[in-house]
Amino acid sequence: RLEQVGRAERRTVVAVIDTGVETAHQDLASVMWRNPGETPGNGIDDDGNGFVDDVHGWGFGTDSGKVEDDDGHGTHVAGIVSAVAAAADNSVEIMALRIWDDNGDSYGSYSVLALDYAIAMGVPISCNSWATEEPSYALMASLEAAKVAGHLFVTAAGNEGTDNEEVGVYPCNYRSPNVVCVASTQRSGALSGFSNYGSEFVDIAAPGSSIYSADIHNSHAYMSGTSMATPHVAGAAALAWSAFGSLSALRIGELILESASPQDSWSGLVDSGLLDLHGLVAAAEAELAVPELDLEVSPFSGVVVQGASNRSEHLEPSSPAAWEGSLLGSNVS
């Protein structure tokens, strides 16, 4: 079934809101988002969006078009998003939104501005592998705007191994329908020991222990954390959004949770279960399946597939005025 998804219907931009991305990395250079309205390096805000030379995104910690990653975390996350979404014919593009400054510090205002930028640029999905214990009314307002815009916000549960129902972790604990909070699993399938939990807020789990992905200096590395689990879910959402063009990002978020594989041992820990990419594709296909119309038309009786006609009786679905009979319990004439 995943092979059938190799016919991407649209390109998906995923905003990686993180430490930045090494844009020239061998795994990422070909999938970096390019602002079509911006001419690189001319010092002019060509598209009039308020950001000069935002070619691959924006550095909110540097207040410039500098989105390069000095840490490695964001590059690793971007590599996972790209790898998961690659099943849909390499249809993902990575928008780099850096929310760390050159001193390695990040402030809540940076994440708010980054999300606002993603919304303004029409990005359907963001990957947010960061967390804080301090709630922000400004971020809550941006998340509300994101919901209205149909933006899916995927975020990390946290790495303290604690219950988010007892100690709040944000953005995970914001109960907006467009927020999907992700716990981490080990290779054995069990929850990672470091992963936060709490089924009231933690929606789903995905692999996050010893994940191999891109790193800075055009290298690769193993990293662990709910930060690594989060891009698995964001990448799955990107794959589905690319392959099933009539589904909204918010509906895809719902299907991700509905199709997750339940784990009995996670009762009270994770709400839906383990990310199931195969199940997600099946659920999306079922959502968009063309229904058969069971028609009883005088003098003909049988099943006519929507969009087809019965040649012997010359039944034309586009001109049903002469039909008589019943359609799904309703009269047709």
N, C-alpha and C positions, 0 to 999 in steps of 0.2 A: 504494500500500500504506500509506503514512503517513496518508492520509486515513481509512483504515479504523480506524486506531488512535484516532481521535477519540472513541471510546467508552471512556473511562477506567473501569476496574472498581473502583478504589479511589484515595483520595487518598494522595499520597506526601509525606512530610516529609523534607527534606534539611537536615541540620545543616551550616551554613556556619561552620566554625571558622576565624576570621579576625580582622580588625580591627574587626569590628562591621558593622552594616547600617543604612543610613538608612531607618528603617521607614516614613516617610511619603512616600518617593519615589514619583512618579507611576507608575513601572513596577513597584513592589514592594509598595505599601501593600495591594493586594488579595490578595497571595499570602503575606503574612507569617503564620507560624504563630501561633495564639492558644491559649494553654494553657487547655483547657476547664475545668480545675479551679481556676483562679485568678481572683479578683476584682481588677481593676486598681486600684492606688493605695490599698488599705485597710490596708497595712502588716501584713498577716496572711499566714502561710503556709497558704493555704486548702486546698491539696491534700496537705499534710503531707509534701512531698518534701524538706524542708530548705532551700528557697529561697523567700524572701519576694518576692511580686510578680514572679515570673518569667513575665511575660505573653508575651513574644516569644522568650524564651530567658534567657541569663544572661551577665553580664559577669564573667568570672573574673579579668580584670585590674583590675576596679573593685570586685569583691566586692559586686555589687548587680545589680538588674534593668536597669541602664543598658547597653544594647547598641548605642547609637547610634555611628555610624562617624565618627571625626574625621579619618580619613586618606583614604578613598575606595577603598582596595584591596578591602575586603570587600564594599562595595556593588557594585563593578564585577563581582566574582566572582558575587555573588548574582543580578545581572541576567542573566549568561550562563546560569546554571543554569535560571532561570525561562524564558528565551527558548527554550532547547533543548527543555525538557520541555513547552512550551506546545502542541506538536503533539498531545499526549494530553489535549485538552479542558481546558487550564489546571488540571491535576490536582496540581500541585506546591505545597507550602507550604514556606517558608523559615524554619527555626529559626536565629536569630542567636546564636552562641556566641562572644563577644568574648574573645580571649586576649591583647590588648594593653591596657596600663594608660594612664592619662591623660598619662604622660610619654613615651609611644611605645615603651615597653619590653615585652618578652614573655619569659616564663620557661617552662621545660619543664613545670613543675608545672601551669601553666594549661592546656596542651593535654591533659594527662592527665585533669585534672578535667573538661574540656569533653567529652572522649570518654566518660568515665564517665557524665556527665549524659545524653548522647545515648542511650547504651545503656539507662540506667535508664528513660528516657522512651519506649523502644521505637522509636527512630528507625532505619529500615533502611539509610540511606545518609548518609555524611558527605563533605563536600568540604573538602580540606585543602591550600590553596595556600600552603604554607610549608615551610621546610626548614632543617636544621641539620647540621653535621658532627659533632655530639656525640650518640652513641647514649644511649638512656635505658632502663634496665631497667624503670622504672615504666611507661613507654609501651609497652614490649614486653608487659608483663603486661596492660595495658588492651587492647591489640590482641588478645591471646589471649582475653580475656573477650568482646571484640567478635565474634570468630570464633564462639565458642560461641553467642552470641546471634543469629548470622546477619546481622551488620552488615557492609556493604560500605564499605571505607575507601579513598577515592580521593585520591591525593596527587601532588604535583609532583616532577619529576625534578631541578629545580634550574636555575639560570641562569648557570652559570660556563663553559659550553661545554666541560666536561671529562667524562672517563670515570668513571662511578660505580663501575666495577670497580676503579679505581685509588685514588680518593679517595671514601670513603663519604659518602653523603648520606642523611639520615634525615628522615622515616619511609620514604622510597623503598626503602632497602636492607634493610628488615625483610622477610624472606622468609616472610610469612604468606599463606596462600591467600586471605585476605579483603582484602589490600592490592593495589591497582592503581596503578602508578606511570606518570605521563604525561609524555611529551616534547612539544615544541612544533614546529609546522610553519609555514612561510611560506605566503603566498597562492599561490605557484607550486607548492606541494606538497612542496618540499624541507624538510628539517629546518631550523629556525631556527638561525642562527649561534650564538646565546647558549645554546641548549638543551643540557643534559647528555644523556648517552647511555650505552650499555652494556647489551647485551641480557640479561645475567644478571639485571639488576635492573629495567631500564626496559621496561615491558610493552607500551606502545602510545603512539601519537602522535596529536595533535589540533591544530586551528588555535590558534595562540597569538601570532602577530605582527599588530600593528595591529588589535586587536579593539575594536569600538565597543560600549559598554555603559553602564549607569547609573553616575553619579558623584554625590558628595555635593552638597548645595545644589540638589537636584532637577534636576541637569544630566546631561550625557553626556560621555564622553571616549573617546579611543583609548588603549589600554594594551597592552603586550607582555610576554610572559613565560610560562614553564610554568605560572604562576599562572592565566593565561587559558585555557590548554589543559585544565587539570584540570577546571574546571566544565563544559566540553563533554562530558567523559566522565561526570561525575556527573549532568548533566542527561539524558544518554542513558539512564543506568541508571534514573533516576527515571521517565522516559517509559515504559520497558519494564516497570518494576515496577507502574506504574499501569494499564497496558493489559493486562497478562497476569497476572491475579490469582493464579494457582496457582503461579507461579514465585517462588522465593526470591530475595532480593537477591544471595546468593552465587552462585546459578546464573546469574543475569543477568550478574554480573561475569565468569563463565566464558564466557558467550555473547558478551559484548562482545569478548573476546580471540579467540575462535574465529571470529567473523565479520569481524574486521578485514581490511582490504585489504592483502595482502602487498606490500612494496616491495623489489625486488631490491637496490637501492642502499643499503638500510639494514641489510644483513647485518652482524651483530655490533654494531649500534647500538640497534635496537629489536626486541624479541622477536617481536611478532605483526604489527604493521603500522599502518596508518592507520585511525582510527575510521571505521566505516561504519554509519551509522544505518539506512539501508535494509537492509543485510545483517543487522543486529541484529534488526530487526522480522521479517524473513524467517526467521531462525533461531529466534526465539521462537515464531512461528506453526508452524513445522515441529515444534518440540518438543511443542507442545500439540495437534497434528493428531489427530483421531479416526481410528484405524486401521480399514481395512476387514477384515472377517473372511471369509476364504475357506472356505466351508462345503460339505461334500458330505454331504447328509442324505438318507437313503433314505425315500421314493422320489424326493425332489426333489434336484437338483444345481444349484448356482449360487453367487452371491455375495450375502451378506446383510450390510448395513451395521450396525455395532453399534448396538443400540437399535431396530432395525426388525424387521418380521416379514414373512413371506411369506404373503399372505392366502390364496392358493389351497391352501396346505398347512397353514394355521393354525399356523405356527411362532411360538412366543412365547419370545423370549430369556430372559425371566424365569422360564420353566418348562421347562427343557431335559430334564427327566427322560425324556420319551418320544422324544428324538432319538437317532438312530443314525448313525454315520458318523465322519468325521475332521475335526479342527479344527487347522489349522497343524501337521499331522503327528501330533497326539495323538488318541486315540480319544475320541469323545463318545457318551455314552449316558445 
